């Protein structure tokens, strides 16, 4: 999985997990993607900031500060889908 996809997936499930802290599947998936970022891609000091209309993920890779940006609507789409599905509530 490339870095862009890994950060996107991690951020998407992080948003879901933070909104649903009792959701064990969300926690397990969040931990899985955190491992991908930290072990496979060697990211450190991962931080998220919301600056409308974007989520900004900042991190250190190979000693260099880097960042990726994603539209809020795109990142929160999975949470909206889960929350609108009665079987998940």
PyMOL commands that set and color helices and strands:
alter all, ss='L'
color gray80, all
select helices_A, chain A and resi 3-19+24-40+72-83+86-88
alter helices_A, ss='H'
color red, helices_A
select strands_A, chain A and resi 43-51+54-61+64-71
alter strands_A, ss='S'
color yellow, strands_A
deselect
rebuild
show_as cartoon
